[in-house]
Amino acid sequence: MAGGWAKDGAVSEQIEASVNDELARMKSRAQPVGESLKFCAECEEEIPQARREAVRGVKLCIECVAERDTAFKARGGINRRGSKDSQLK
């Protein structure tokens, strides 16, 4: 059942599009490649040998990676619905 100008199945299409966008964003995250650094690129502390062997192309120490991962990253939302209420905010 569609409401307003939306066609049947519009909600399912919106959900599927959002899931596909998030999957594409996750897949696009570059994985480190190449030779690992001996010293962290940010704090210049030595990266343990075990970490360098476990993660190919590692550039950051564990502390710097943890700090970067917990930092807030604002992402712009996409207004798929296009309702007047959501455009006025």
PDB file of N, CA, C and O in Angstrom, chain B, residues numbered from 101:
ATOM      1  N   MET B 101       0.841  -1.179   0.000  1.00  0.00           N
ATOM      2  CA  MET B 101       0.000   0.000   0.000  1.00  0.00           C
ATOM      3  C   MET B 101       0.880   1.233   0.000  1.00  0.00           C
ATOM      4  O   MET B 101       1.747   1.378   0.862  1.00  0.00           O
ATOM      5  N   ALA B 102       0.672   2.104  -0.938  1.00  0.00           N
ATOM      6  CA  ALA B 102       1.475   3.311  -1.053  1.00  0.00           C
ATOM      7  C   ALA B 102       0.724   4.485  -0.459  1.00  0.00           C
ATOM      8  O   ALA B 102      -0.505   4.542  -0.506  1.00  0.00           O
ATOM      9  N   GLY B 103       1.471   5.414   0.097  1.00  0.00           N
ATOM     10  CA  GLY B 103       0.857   6.621   0.645  1.00  0.00           C
ATOM     11  C   GLY B 103       1.317   7.828  -0.145  1.00  0.00           C
ATOM     12  O   GLY B 103       2.495   7.940  -0.485  1.00  0.00           O
ATOM     13  N   GLY B 104       0.394   8.732  -0.438  1.00  0.00           N
ATOM     14  CA  GLY B 104       0.769   9.939  -1.174  1.00  0.00           C
ATOM     15  C   GLY B 104       1.179   9.606  -2.589  1.00  0.00           C
ATOM     16  O   GLY B 104       0.474   8.888  -3.299  1.00  0.00           O
ATOM     17  N   TRP B 105       2.336  10.138  -3.004  1.00  0.00           N
ATOM     18  CA  TRP B 105       2.805   9.925  -4.374  1.00  0.00           C
ATOM     19  C   TRP B 105       3.754   8.735  -4.487  1.00  0.00           C
ATOM     20  O   TRP B 105       4.236   8.424  -5.577  1.00  0.00           O
ATOM     21  N   ALA B 106       4.016   8.085  -3.387  1.00  0.00           N
ATOM     22  CA  ALA B 106       4.956   6.963  -3.404  1.00  0.00           C
ATOM     23  C   ALA B 106       4.313   5.747  -4.067  1.00  0.00           C
ATOM     24  O   ALA B 106       3.128   5.473  -3.873  1.00  0.00           O
ATOM     25  N   LYS B 107       5.094   5.039  -4.832  1.00  0.00           N
ATOM     26  CA  LYS B 107       4.587   3.825  -5.472  1.00  0.00           C
ATOM     27  C   LYS B 107       4.677   2.650  -4.514  1.00  0.00           C
ATOM     28  O   LYS B 107       5.348   2.729  -3.486  1.00  0.00           O
ATOM     29  N   ASP B 108       4.009   1.576  -4.848  1.00  0.00           N
ATOM     30  CA  ASP B 108       4.050   0.372  -4.016  1.00  0.00           C
ATOM     31  C   ASP B 108       5.485  -0.131  -3.912  1.00  0.00           C
ATOM     32  O   ASP B 108       6.208  -0.185  -4.907  1.00  0.00           O
ATOM     33  N   GLY B 109       5.891  -0.499  -2.697  1.00  0.00           N
ATOM     34  CA  GLY B 109       7.231  -1.023  -2.479  1.00  0.00           C
ATOM     35  C   GLY B 109       8.300   0.048  -2.321  1.00  0.00           C
ATOM     36  O   GLY B 109       9.489  -0.269  -2.272  1.00  0.00           O
ATOM     37  N   ALA B 110       7.891   1.322  -2.241  1.00  0.00           N
ATOM     38  CA  ALA B 110       8.875   2.407  -2.150  1.00  0.00           C
ATOM     39  C   ALA B 110       9.696   2.324  -0.866  1.00  0.00           C
ATOM     40  O   ALA B 110      10.895   2.601  -0.877  1.00  0.00           O
ATOM     41  N   VAL B 111       9.062   1.948   0.231  1.00  0.00           N
ATOM     42  CA  VAL B 111       9.777   1.862   1.507  1.00  0.00           C
ATOM     43  C   VAL B 111      10.844   0.769   1.433  1.00  0.00           C
ATOM     44  O   VAL B 111      11.971   0.966   1.887  1.00  0.00           O
ATOM     45  N   SER B 112      10.491  -0.365   0.868  1.00  0.00           N
ATOM     46  CA  SER B 112      11.457  -1.456   0.730  1.00  0.00           C
ATOM     47  C   SER B 112      12.629  -1.036  -0.148  1.00  0.00           C
ATOM     48  O   SER B 112      13.777  -1.379   0.135  1.00  0.00           O
ATOM     49  N   GLU B 113      12.340  -0.295  -1.212  1.00  0.00           N
ATOM     50  CA  GLU B 113      13.414   0.182  -2.086  1.00  0.00           C
ATOM     51  C   GLU B 113      14.332   1.157  -1.358  1.00  0.00           C
ATOM     52  O   GLU B 113      15.546   1.134  -1.560  1.00  0.00           O
ATOM     53  N   GLN B 114      13.757   2.016  -0.507  1.00  0.00           N
ATOM     54  CA  GLN B 114      14.564   2.964   0.262  1.00  0.00           C
ATOM     55  C   GLN B 114      15.477   2.232   1.231  1.00  0.00           C
ATOM     56  O   GLN B 114      16.655   2.567   1.357  1.00  0.00           O
ATOM     57  N   ILE B 115      14.937   1.240   1.910  1.00  0.00           N
ATOM     58  CA  ILE B 115      15.738   0.464   2.859  1.00  0.00           C
ATOM     59  C   ILE B 115      16.854  -0.267   2.127  1.00  0.00           C
ATOM     60  O   ILE B 115      18.003  -0.250   2.567  1.00  0.00           O
ATOM     61  N   GLU B 116      16.521  -0.904   1.018  1.00  0.00           N
ATOM     62  CA  GLU B 116      17.522  -1.638   0.244  1.00  0.00           C
ATOM     63  C   GLU B 116      18.615  -0.698  -0.279  1.00  0.00           C
ATOM     64  O   GLU B 116      19.796  -1.047  -0.261  1.00  0.00           O
ATOM     65  N   ALA B 117      18.222   0.486  -0.741  1.00  0.00           N
ATOM     66  CA  ALA B 117      19.203   1.449  -1.239  1.00  0.00           C
ATOM     67  C   ALA B 117      20.121   1.912  -0.116  1.00  0.00           C
ATOM     68  O   ALA B 117      21.323   2.069  -0.330  1.00  0.00           O
ATOM     69  N   SER B 118      19.575   2.133   1.078  1.00  0.00           N
ATOM     70  CA  SER B 118      20.400   2.550   2.214  1.00  0.00           C
ATOM     71  C   SER B 118      21.393   1.465   2.602  1.00  0.00           C
ATOM     72  O   SER B 118      22.560   1.750   2.871  1.00  0.00           O
ATOM     73  N   VAL B 119      20.930   0.227   2.629  1.00  0.00           N
ATOM     74  CA  VAL B 119      21.815  -0.899   2.962  1.00  0.00           C
ATOM     75  C   VAL B 119      22.913  -1.033   1.916  1.00  0.00           C
ATOM     76  O   VAL B 119      24.079  -1.224   2.264  1.00  0.00           O
ATOM     77  N   ASN B 120      22.555  -0.935   0.640  1.00  0.00           N
ATOM     78  CA  ASN B 120      23.554  -1.039  -0.428  1.00  0.00           C
ATOM     79  C   ASN B 120      24.572   0.087  -0.372  1.00  0.00           C
ATOM     80  O   ASN B 120      25.758  -0.135  -0.617  1.00  0.00           O
ATOM     81  N   ASP B 121      24.116   1.302  -0.049  1.00  0.00           N
ATOM     82  CA  ASP B 121      25.045   2.429   0.091  1.00  0.00           C
ATOM     83  C   ASP B 121      26.048   2.184   1.209  1.00  0.00           C
ATOM     84  O   ASP B 121      27.240   2.445   1.049  1.00  0.00           O
ATOM     85  N   GLU B 122      25.562   1.680   2.345  1.00  0.00           N
ATOM     86  CA  GLU B 122      26.447   1.426   3.482  1.00  0.00           C
ATOM     87  C   GLU B 122      27.428   0.305   3.164  1.00  0.00           C
ATOM     88  O   GLU B 122      28.602   0.393   3.524  1.00  0.00           O
ATOM     89  N   LEU B 123      26.966  -0.741   2.498  1.00  0.00           N
ATOM     90  CA  LEU B 123      27.874  -1.825   2.102  1.00  0.00           C
ATOM     91  C   LEU B 123      28.949  -1.327   1.141  1.00  0.00           C
ATOM     92  O   LEU B 123      30.115  -1.706   1.258  1.00  0.00           O
ATOM     93  N   ALA B 124      28.559  -0.482   0.198  1.00  0.00           N
ATOM     94  CA  ALA B 124      29.534   0.075  -0.746  1.00  0.00           C
ATOM     95  C   ALA B 124      30.553   0.945  -0.017  1.00  0.00           C
ATOM     96  O   ALA B 124      31.740   0.919  -0.342  1.00  0.00           O
ATOM     97  N   ARG B 125      30.089   1.717   0.972  1.00  0.00           N
ATOM     98  CA  ARG B 125      31.004   2.566   1.744  1.00  0.00           C
ATOM     99  C   ARG B 125      31.998   1.714   2.522  1.00  0.00           C
ATOM    100  O   ARG B 125      33.181   2.048   2.593  1.00  0.00           O
ATOM    101  N   MET B 126      31.524   0.615   3.107  1.00  0.00           N
ATOM    102  CA  MET B 126      32.409  -0.249   3.878  1.00  0.00           C
ATOM    103  C   MET B 126      33.424  -0.948   2.984  1.00  0.00           C
ATOM    104  O   MET B 126      34.583  -1.106   3.366  1.00  0.00           O
ATOM    105  N   LYS B 127      32.994  -1.371   1.787  1.00  0.00           N
ATOM    106  CA  LYS B 127      33.902  -2.054   0.867  1.00  0.00           C
ATOM    107  C   LYS B 127      34.946  -1.107   0.294  1.00  0.00           C
ATOM    108  O   LYS B 127      36.042  -1.531  -0.072  1.00  0.00           O
ATOM    109  N   SER B 128      34.604   0.177   0.216  1.00  0.00           N
ATOM    110  CA  SER B 128      35.521   1.131  -0.389  1.00  0.00           C
ATOM    111  C   SER B 128      36.649   1.555   0.550  1.00  0.00           C
ATOM    112  O   SER B 128      37.619   2.179   0.120  1.00  0.00           O
ATOM    113  N   ARG B 129      36.521   1.218   1.819  1.00  0.00           N
ATOM    114  CA  ARG B 129      37.595   1.565   2.758  1.00  0.00           C
ATOM    115  C   ARG B 129      38.867   0.846   2.339  1.00  0.00           C
ATOM    116  O   ARG B 129      38.897  -0.380   2.234  1.00  0.00           O
ATOM    117  N   ALA B 130      39.893   1.607   2.105  1.00  0.00           N
ATOM    118  CA  ALA B 130      41.146   1.034   1.610  1.00  0.00           C
ATOM    119  C   ALA B 130      41.811   0.183   2.689  1.00  0.00           C
ATOM    120  O   ALA B 130      41.967   0.618   3.830  1.00  0.00           O
ATOM    121  N   GLN B 131      42.188  -0.998   2.324  1.00  0.00           N
ATOM    122  CA  GLN B 131      42.935  -1.880   3.209  1.00  0.00           C
ATOM    123  C   GLN B 131      44.422  -1.587   3.026  1.00  0.00           C
ATOM    124  O   GLN B 131      44.874  -1.383   1.899  1.00  0.00           O
ATOM    125  N   PRO B 132      45.191  -1.563   4.120  1.00  0.00           N
ATOM    126  CA  PRO B 132      46.618  -1.290   3.979  1.00  0.00           C
ATOM    127  C   PRO B 132      47.307  -2.378   3.161  1.00  0.00           C
ATOM    128  O   PRO B 132      47.020  -3.566   3.309  1.00  0.00           O
ATOM    129  N   VAL B 133      48.201  -1.954   2.314  1.00  0.00           N
ATOM    130  CA  VAL B 133      48.978  -2.887   1.504  1.00  0.00           C
ATOM    131  C   VAL B 133      50.428  -2.434   1.527  1.00  0.00           C
ATOM    132  O   VAL B 133      50.743  -1.315   1.932  1.00  0.00           O
ATOM    133  N   GLY B 134      51.283  -3.308   1.091  1.00  0.00           N
ATOM    134  CA  GLY B 134      52.691  -2.967   1.019  1.00  0.00           C
ATOM    135  C   GLY B 134      53.426  -3.292   2.296  1.00  0.00           C
ATOM    136  O   GLY B 134      52.954  -4.074   3.122  1.00  0.00           O
ATOM    137  N   GLU B 135      54.574  -2.692   2.448  1.00  0.00           N
ATOM    138  CA  GLU B 135      55.430  -2.961   3.594  1.00  0.00           C
ATOM    139  C   GLU B 135      54.986  -2.153   4.811  1.00  0.00           C
ATOM    140  O   GLU B 135      54.645  -0.976   4.692  1.00  0.00           O
ATOM    141  N   SER B 136      54.994  -2.782   5.965  1.00  0.00           N
ATOM    142  CA  SER B 136      54.625  -2.113   7.203  1.00  0.00           C
ATOM    143  C   SER B 136      55.731  -1.162   7.641  1.00  0.00           C
ATOM    144  O   SER B 136      56.911  -1.392   7.377  1.00  0.00           O
ATOM    145  N   LEU B 137      55.328  -0.095   8.314  1.00  0.00           N
ATOM    146  CA  LEU B 137      56.302   0.836   8.873  1.00  0.00           C
ATOM    147  C   LEU B 137      56.802   0.300  10.211  1.00  0.00           C
ATOM    148  O   LEU B 137      56.078  -0.393  10.926  1.00  0.00           O
ATOM    149  N   LYS B 138      58.034   0.628  10.533  1.00  0.00           N
ATOM    150  CA  LYS B 138      58.572   0.219  11.830  1.00  0.00           C
ATOM    151  C   LYS B 138      58.139   1.177  12.925  1.00  0.00           C
ATOM    152  O   LYS B 138      58.015   0.790  14.087  1.00  0.00           O
ATOM    153  N   PHE B 139      57.906   2.444  12.547  1.00  0.00           N
ATOM    154  CA  PHE B 139      57.477   3.460  13.503  1.00  0.00           C
ATOM    155  C   PHE B 139      56.147   4.051  13.048  1.00  0.00           C
ATOM    156  O   PHE B 139      55.908   4.219  11.852  1.00  0.00           O
ATOM    157  N   CYS B 140      55.287   4.363  14.009  1.00  0.00           N
ATOM    158  CA  CYS B 140      53.959   4.903  13.740  1.00  0.00           C
ATOM    159  C   CYS B 140      54.062   6.203  12.953  1.00  0.00           C
ATOM    160  O   CYS B 140      54.910   7.044  13.251  1.00  0.00           O
ATOM    161  N   ALA B 141      53.205   6.373  11.954  1.00  0.00           N
ATOM    162  CA  ALA B 141      53.219   7.562  11.110  1.00  0.00           C
ATOM    163  C   ALA B 141      52.717   8.798  11.856  1.00  0.00           C
ATOM    164  O   ALA B 141      52.989   9.918  11.425  1.00  0.00           O
ATOM    165  N   GLU B 142      51.996   8.625  12.957  1.00  0.00           N
ATOM    166  CA  GLU B 142      51.474   9.773  13.699  1.00  0.00           C
ATOM    167  C   GLU B 142      52.283  10.107  14.936  1.00  0.00           C
ATOM    168  O   GLU B 142      52.696  11.254  15.110  1.00  0.00           O
ATOM    169  N   CYS B 143      52.522   9.126  15.804  1.00  0.00           N
ATOM    170  CA  CYS B 143      53.207   9.433  17.071  1.00  0.00           C
ATOM    171  C   CYS B 143      54.679   9.021  17.075  1.00  0.00           C
ATOM    172  O   CYS B 143      55.399   9.339  18.021  1.00  0.00           O
ATOM    173  N   GLU B 144      55.131   8.331  16.052  1.00  0.00           N
ATOM    174  CA  GLU B 144      56.512   7.906  15.867  1.00  0.00           C
ATOM    175  C   GLU B 144      57.006   6.897  16.912  1.00  0.00           C
ATOM    176  O   GLU B 144      58.211   6.710  17.078  1.00  0.00           O
ATOM    177  N   GLU B 145      56.054   6.241  17.623  1.00  0.00           N
ATOM    178  CA  GLU B 145      56.424   5.156  18.520  1.00  0.00           C
ATOM    179  C   GLU B 145      56.663   3.906  17.685  1.00  0.00           C
ATOM    180  O   GLU B 145      56.108   3.768  16.594  1.00  0.00           O
ATOM    181  N   GLU B 146      57.486   2.997  18.193  1.00  0.00           N
ATOM    182  CA  GLU B 146      57.764   1.765  17.459  1.00  0.00           C
ATOM    183  C   GLU B 146      56.523   0.878  17.426  1.00  0.00           C
ATOM    184  O   GLU B 146      55.850   0.696  18.440  1.00  0.00           O
ATOM    185  N   ILE B 147      56.231   0.333  16.254  1.00  0.00           N
ATOM    186  CA  ILE B 147      55.116  -0.603  16.092  1.00  0.00           C
ATOM    187  C   ILE B 147      55.663  -1.993  16.392  1.00  0.00           C
ATOM    188  O   ILE B 147      56.665  -2.392  15.798  1.00  0.00           O
ATOM    189  N   PRO B 148      55.034  -2.744  17.299  1.00  0.00           N
ATOM    190  CA  PRO B 148      55.545  -4.077  17.657  1.00  0.00           C
ATOM    191  C   PRO B 148      55.649  -4.996  16.440  1.00  0.00           C
ATOM    192  O   PRO B 148      54.829  -4.938  15.523  1.00  0.00           O
ATOM    193  N   GLN B 149      56.670  -5.837  16.456  1.00  0.00           N
ATOM    194  CA  GLN B 149      56.921  -6.768  15.357  1.00  0.00           C
ATOM    195  C   GLN B 149      55.713  -7.662  15.105  1.00  0.00           C
ATOM    196  O   GLN B 149      55.376  -7.936  13.953  1.00  0.00           O
ATOM    197  N   ALA B 150      55.060  -8.118  16.164  1.00  0.00           N
ATOM    198  CA  ALA B 150      53.904  -9.001  15.998  1.00  0.00           C
ATOM    199  C   ALA B 150      52.791  -8.299  15.228  1.00  0.00           C
ATOM    200  O   ALA B 150      52.129  -8.930  14.404  1.00  0.00           O
ATOM    201  N   ARG B 151      52.569  -7.012  15.474  1.00  0.00           N
ATOM    202  CA  ARG B 151      51.541  -6.260  14.750  1.00  0.00           C
ATOM    203  C   ARG B 151      51.934  -6.083  13.289  1.00  0.00           C
ATOM    204  O   ARG B 151      51.093  -6.198  12.398  1.00  0.00           O
ATOM    205  N   ARG B 152      53.201  -5.805  13.046  1.00  0.00           N
ATOM    206  CA  ARG B 152      53.666  -5.628  11.664  1.00  0.00           C
ATOM    207  C   ARG B 152      53.512  -6.911  10.857  1.00  0.00           C
ATOM    208  O   ARG B 152      53.230  -6.865   9.659  1.00  0.00           O
ATOM    209  N   GLU B 153      53.697  -8.061  11.514  1.00  0.00           N
ATOM    210  CA  GLU B 153      53.541  -9.339  10.821  1.00  0.00           C
ATOM    211  C   GLU B 153      52.068  -9.706  10.650  1.00  0.00           C
ATOM    212  O   GLU B 153      51.693 -10.322   9.652  1.00  0.00           O
ATOM    213  N   ALA B 154      51.233  -9.329  11.619  1.00  0.00           N
ATOM    214  CA  ALA B 154      49.818  -9.700  11.575  1.00  0.00           C
ATOM    215  C   ALA B 154      49.027  -8.855  10.580  1.00  0.00           C
ATOM    216  O   ALA B 154      48.103  -9.359   9.940  1.00  0.00           O
ATOM    217  N   VAL B 155      49.379  -7.578  10.441  1.00  0.00           N
ATOM    218  CA  VAL B 155      48.629  -6.665   9.573  1.00  0.00           C
ATOM    219  C   VAL B 155      49.571  -6.149   8.493  1.00  0.00           C
ATOM    220  O   VAL B 155      50.511  -5.407   8.778  1.00  0.00           O
ATOM    221  N   ARG B 156      49.310  -6.549   7.247  1.00  0.00           N
ATOM    222  CA  ARG B 156      50.149  -6.096   6.138  1.00  0.00           C
ATOM    223  C   ARG B 156      49.985  -4.594   5.930  1.00  0.00           C
ATOM    224  O   ARG B 156      48.867  -4.081   5.957  1.00  0.00           O
ATOM    225  N   GLY B 157      51.067  -3.906   5.728  1.00  0.00           N
ATOM    226  CA  GLY B 157      51.030  -2.495   5.394  1.00  0.00           C
ATOM    227  C   GLY B 157      50.598  -1.587   6.527  1.00  0.00           C
ATOM    228  O   GLY B 157      50.121  -0.478   6.288  1.00  0.00           O
ATOM    229  N   VAL B 158      50.762  -2.049   7.768  1.00  0.00           N
ATOM    230  CA  VAL B 158      50.339  -1.240   8.915  1.00  0.00           C
ATOM    231  C   VAL B 158      51.179   0.027   8.998  1.00  0.00           C
ATOM    232  O   VAL B 158      52.399  -0.005   8.834  1.00  0.00           O
ATOM    233  N   LYS B 159      50.497   1.154   9.257  1.00  0.00           N
ATOM    234  CA  LYS B 159      51.179   2.451   9.321  1.00  0.00           C
ATOM    235  C   LYS B 159      51.054   3.107  10.689  1.00  0.00           C
ATOM    236  O   LYS B 159      51.811   4.021  11.013  1.00  0.00           O
ATOM    237  N   LEU B 160      50.086   2.635  11.504  1.00  0.00           N
ATOM    238  CA  LEU B 160      49.819   3.252  12.801  1.00  0.00           C
ATOM    239  C   LEU B 160      49.929   2.233  13.927  1.00  0.00           C
ATOM    240  O   LEU B 160      49.684   1.042  13.735  1.00  0.00           O
ATOM    241  N   CYS B 161      50.303   2.725  15.106  1.00  0.00           N
ATOM    242  CA  CYS B 161      50.341   1.862  16.287  1.00  0.00           C
ATOM    243  C   CYS B 161      48.903   1.639  16.776  1.00  0.00           C
ATOM    244  O   CYS B 161      47.973   2.295  16.306  1.00  0.00           O
ATOM    245  N   ILE B 162      48.736   0.730  17.701  1.00  0.00           N
ATOM    246  CA  ILE B 162      47.406   0.368  18.190  1.00  0.00           C
ATOM    247  C   ILE B 162      46.723   1.567  18.842  1.00  0.00           C
ATOM    248  O   ILE B 162      45.525   1.769  18.639  1.00  0.00           O
ATOM    249  N   GLU B 163      47.445   2.362  19.614  1.00  0.00           N
ATOM    250  CA  GLU B 163      46.848   3.511  20.296  1.00  0.00           C
ATOM    251  C   GLU B 163      46.320   4.540  19.295  1.00  0.00           C
ATOM    252  O   GLU B 163      45.226   5.074  19.479  1.00  0.00           O
ATOM    253  N   CYS B 164      47.079   4.820  18.247  1.00  0.00           N
ATOM    254  CA  CYS B 164      46.649   5.796  17.243  1.00  0.00           C
ATOM    255  C   CYS B 164      45.455   5.281  16.443  1.00  0.00           C
ATOM    256  O   CYS B 164      44.560   6.054  16.102  1.00  0.00           O
ATOM    257  N   VAL B 165      45.437   3.990  16.142  1.00  0.00           N
ATOM    258  CA  VAL B 165      44.299   3.413  15.426  1.00  0.00           C
ATOM    259  C   VAL B 165      43.048   3.486  16.294  1.00  0.00           C
ATOM    260  O   VAL B 165      41.973   3.830  15.804  1.00  0.00           O
ATOM    261  N   ALA B 166      43.182   3.166  17.577  1.00  0.00           N
ATOM    262  CA  ALA B 166      42.033   3.214  18.485  1.00  0.00           C
ATOM    263  C   ALA B 166      41.501   4.635  18.604  1.00  0.00           C
ATOM    264  O   ALA B 166      40.288   4.848  18.615  1.00  0.00           O
ATOM    265  N   GLU B 167      42.399   5.604  18.692  1.00  0.00           N
ATOM    266  CA  GLU B 167      41.981   7.006  18.775  1.00  0.00           C
ATOM    267  C   GLU B 167      41.270   7.445  17.500  1.00  0.00           C
ATOM    268  O   GLU B 167      40.259   8.146  17.563  1.00  0.00           O
ATOM    269  N   ARG B 168      41.781   7.046  16.366  1.00  0.00           N
ATOM    270  CA  ARG B 168      41.178   7.405  15.079  1.00  0.00           C
ATOM    271  C   ARG B 168      39.816   6.737  14.913  1.00  0.00           C
ATOM    272  O   ARG B 168      38.882   7.354  14.400  1.00  0.00           O
ATOM    273  N   ASP B 169      39.697   5.485  15.340  1.00  0.00           N
ATOM    274  CA  ASP B 169      38.441   4.760  15.188  1.00  0.00           C
ATOM    275  C   ASP B 169      37.332   5.306  16.075  1.00  0.00           C
ATOM    276  O   ASP B 169      36.159   5.240  15.707  1.00  0.00           O
ATOM    277  N   THR B 170      37.687   5.846  17.239  1.00  0.00           N
ATOM    278  CA  THR B 170      36.667   6.359  18.157  1.00  0.00           C
ATOM    279  C   THR B 170      36.324   7.818  17.893  1.00  0.00           C
ATOM    280  O   THR B 170      35.371   8.333  18.477  1.00  0.00           O
ATOM    281  N   ALA B 171      37.069   8.494  17.036  1.00  0.00           N
ATOM    282  CA  ALA B 171      36.784   9.895  16.730  1.00  0.00           C
ATOM    283  C   ALA B 171      35.463  10.002  15.969  1.00  0.00           C
ATOM    284  O   ALA B 171      35.148   9.159  15.130  1.00  0.00           O
ATOM    285  N   PHE B 172      34.697  11.049  16.272  1.00  0.00           N
ATOM    286  CA  PHE B 172      33.405  11.264  15.619  1.00  0.00           C
ATOM    287  C   PHE B 172      33.623  11.674  14.174  1.00  0.00           C
ATOM    288  O   PHE B 172      34.439  12.546  13.876  1.00  0.00           O
ATOM    289  N   LYS B 173      32.879  11.030  13.281  1.00  0.00           N
ATOM    290  CA  LYS B 173      32.960  11.354  11.863  1.00  0.00           C
ATOM    291  C   LYS B 173      31.566  11.683  11.365  1.00  0.00           C
ATOM    292  O   LYS B 173      30.728  10.792  11.223  1.00  0.00           O
ATOM    293  N   ALA B 174      31.312  12.950  11.100  1.00  0.00           N
ATOM    294  CA  ALA B 174      29.996  13.352  10.606  1.00  0.00           C
ATOM    295  C   ALA B 174      29.877  12.980   9.134  1.00  0.00           C
ATOM    296  O   ALA B 174      30.781  13.226   8.336  1.00  0.00           O
ATOM    297  N   ARG B 175      28.748  12.384   8.797  1.00  0.00           N
ATOM    298  CA  ARG B 175      28.480  12.036   7.402  1.00  0.00           C
ATOM    299  C   ARG B 175      27.198  12.715   6.998  1.00  0.00           C
ATOM    300  O   ARG B 175      26.245  12.783   7.775  1.00  0.00           O
ATOM    301  N   GLY B 176      27.173  13.206   5.810  1.00  0.00           N
ATOM    302  CA  GLY B 176      25.965  13.839   5.312  1.00  0.00           C
ATOM    303  C   GLY B 176      24.902  12.802   5.015  1.00  0.00           C
ATOM    304  O   GLY B 176      25.177  11.769   4.405  1.00  0.00           O
ATOM    305  N   GLY B 177      23.687  13.087   5.451  1.00  0.00           N
ATOM    306  CA  GLY B 177      22.585  12.171   5.191  1.00  0.00           C
ATOM    307  C   GLY B 177      21.973  12.440   3.824  1.00  0.00           C
ATOM    308  O   GLY B 177      22.089  13.537   3.278  1.00  0.00           O
ATOM    309  N   ILE B 178      21.338  11.445   3.301  1.00  0.00           N
ATOM    310  CA  ILE B 178      20.672  11.577   2.013  1.00  0.00           C
ATOM    311  C   ILE B 178      19.177  11.519   2.266  1.00  0.00           C
ATOM    312  O   ILE B 178      18.679  10.568   2.869  1.00  0.00           O
ATOM    313  N   ASN B 179      18.462  12.533   1.807  1.00  0.00           N
ATOM    314  CA  ASN B 179      17.031  12.576   1.977  1.00  0.00           C
ATOM    315  C   ASN B 179      16.376  11.804   0.841  1.00  0.00           C
ATOM    316  O   ASN B 179      16.063  12.369  -0.207  1.00  0.00           O
ATOM    317  N   ARG B 180      16.172  10.511   1.055  1.00  0.00           N
ATOM    318  CA  ARG B 180      15.556   9.684   0.023  1.00  0.00           C
ATOM    319  C   ARG B 180      14.040   9.867   0.000  1.00  0.00           C
ATOM    320  O   ARG B 180      13.396   9.671  -1.031  1.00  0.00           O
ATOM    321  N   ARG B 181      13.491  10.237   1.127  1.00  0.00           N
ATOM    322  CA  ARG B 181      12.048  10.328   1.223  1.00  0.00           C
ATOM    323  C   ARG B 181      11.533  11.549   0.468  1.00  0.00           C
ATOM    324  O   ARG B 181      10.552  11.454  -0.269  1.00  0.00           O
ATOM    325  N   GLY B 182      12.179  12.678   0.643  1.00  0.00           N
ATOM    326  CA  GLY B 182      11.804  13.872  -0.100  1.00  0.00           C
ATOM    327  C   GLY B 182      10.529  14.517   0.405  1.00  0.00           C
ATOM    328  O   GLY B 182       9.880  15.253  -0.339  1.00  0.00           O
ATOM    329  N   SER B 183      10.143  14.258   1.672  1.00  0.00           N
ATOM    330  CA  SER B 183       8.931  14.880   2.185  1.00  0.00           C
ATOM    331  C   SER B 183       9.200  16.330   2.544  1.00  0.00           C
ATOM    332  O   SER B 183      10.342  16.711   2.803  1.00  0.00           O
ATOM    333  N   LYS B 184       8.153  17.133   2.559  1.00  0.00           N
ATOM    334  CA  LYS B 184       8.291  18.551   2.888  1.00  0.00           C
ATOM    335  C   LYS B 184       8.834  18.730   4.286  1.00  0.00           C
ATOM    336  O   LYS B 184       9.678  19.595   4.521  1.00  0.00           O
ATOM    337  N   ASP B 185       8.354  17.914   5.226  1.00  0.00           N
ATOM    338  CA  ASP B 185       8.796  18.055   6.620  1.00  0.00           C
ATOM    339  C   ASP B 185      10.299  17.867   6.764  1.00  0.00           C
ATOM    340  O   ASP B 185      10.952  18.620   7.488  1.00  0.00           O
ATOM    341  N   SER B 186      10.853  16.872   6.084  1.00  0.00           N
ATOM    342  CA  SER B 186      12.279  16.612   6.225  1.00  0.00           C
ATOM    343  C   SER B 186      13.116  17.673   5.503  1.00  0.00           C
ATOM    344  O   SER B 186      14.279  17.874   5.852  1.00  0.00           O
ATOM    345  N   GLN B 187      12.558  18.339   4.527  1.00  0.00           N
ATOM    346  CA  GLN B 187      13.291  19.386   3.802  1.00  0.00           C
ATOM    347  C   GLN B 187      13.298  20.697   4.564  1.00  0.00           C
ATOM    348  O   GLN B 187      14.182  21.527   4.349  1.00  0.00           O
ATOM    349  N   LEU B 188      12.331  20.905   5.450  1.00  0.00           N
ATOM    350  CA  LEU B 188      12.237  22.150   6.181  1.00  0.00           C
ATOM    351  C   LEU B 188      13.182  22.207   7.358  1.00  0.00           C
ATOM    352  O   LEU B 188      13.459  23.295   7.863  1.00  0.00           O
ATOM    353  N   LYS B 189      13.682  21.085   7.810  1.00  0.00           N
ATOM    354  CA  LYS B 189      14.552  21.041   8.988  1.00  0.00           C
ATOM    355  C   LYS B 189      15.945  21.478   8.684  1.00  0.00           C
ATOM    356  O   LYS B 189      16.795  21.495   9.573  1.00  0.00           O
TER     357      LYS B 189
END
